[in-house]
Amino acid sequence: MKKKINTVILLFLLSALNVTAQAQTAANPPANFKHHITKVNGINMHYVIGGKGEPLVLVHGFAQNWYMWNRMLPELSKHFTVIAPDLRGVGESDKPQSGYDKKTMAVDIHELVKKLGYNKINIAGHDIGLMVAYA
């Protein structure tokens, strides 16, 4: 039984890695969004931004990147300035050797928000992104 469970876990991890590799190629956001890269907390962080209104930061989950939000961006951008970053280690953001704890990734997001000139934001996270948002 243990061998079967390990096989299932391995297949899941391989599948997640394959999805991550596919998602890490640059994709096009909706027309009213633009790609940007900026230096925060010692790394280059990629994000897409677009829309009008109060800022809304969307933090993706495990084995995902900004693109997981792509289908929702057009509607959300009618009400918010939406910022969808790639957390360190995925997508177009840098992949340093360390800093993958939630607190460090939260500092990455905080520095990005400050650099964009916002003092107050709305934030939503999915999966691991929720833990980063909470931190």
Residue pairs with C-beta under 8 A, 6 or more apart in sequence:
16 62
16 63
17 63
19 63
19 64
20 63
20 64
20 65
20 90
23 63
23 64
23 65
23 67
23 68
23 90
23 91
24 65
24 90
24 91
24 92
26 35
26 92
27 67
27 70
29 35
29 48
29 50
29 66
29 70
29 73
29 84
30 50
30 70
30 73
30 74
30 77
32 50
32 51
32 74
32 77
33 48
33 49
33 50
33 51
33 73
33 77
33 82
34 48
34 49
34 50
35 46
35 47
35 48
35 92
36 46
36 47
36 48
36 49
37 44
37 45
37 46
37 47
37 92
37 93
38 44
38 45
38 47
38 112
38 115
39 45
40 108
40 111
40 112
40 115
41 99
41 104
41 107
41 108
41 111
42 96
42 99
43 88
43 93
43 94
43 96
43 99
43 108
44 93
44 94
45 85
45 86
45 88
45 93
45 94
45 108
45 112
46 66
46 85
46 86
46 91
46 92
46 93
47 66
47 83
47 84
47 85
47 86
47 112
48 66
48 73
48 82
48 83
48 84
49 81
49 82
49 83
49 84
49 116
50 73
50 77
50 81
50 82
51 73
51 76
51 77
51 78
51 79
51 80
51 81
51 82
52 77
52 78
52 80
52 81
53 79
53 80
53 81
54 80
54 81
54 121
54 122
55 80
55 81
55 82
55 83
55 113
55 116
55 118
55 120
55 121
55 122
56 76
56 80
56 81
56 82
56 83
56 121
56 122
56 123
56 124
57 83
57 84
57 85
57 109
57 112
57 113
57 121
57 122
57 123
57 124
57 133
58 66
58 69
58 72
58 76
58 82
58 83
58 84
58 123
58 124
58 125
58 126
58 129
59 85
59 87
59 109
59 123
59 124
59 125
59 126
59 129
59 130
59 132
59 133
60 66
60 68
60 69
60 84
60 86
60 87
60 90
60 126
60 127
60 129
61 68
61 125
61 126
61 127
61 128
61 129
61 130
62 127
62 128
63 90
64 90
64 126
64 127
65 86
65 87
65 90
65 91
65 92
66 84
66 85
66 86
66 91
67 91
68 126
69 76
69 82
69 84
73 82
73 84
76 82
80 122
83 112
83 113
83 116
83 121
85 93
85 108
85 109
85 112
86 92
86 93
87 93
87 105
87 108
87 128
87 129
87 132
88 94
88 95
88 96
88 99
88 100
88 104
88 105
88 108
89 95
89 96
89 100
99 105
99 108
102 128
102 131
102 132
102 134
102 135
103 135
105 132
105 135
106 132
106 133
106 135
109 123
109 132
109 133
113 121
123 133
124 133
125 131
125 132
125 133
125 134
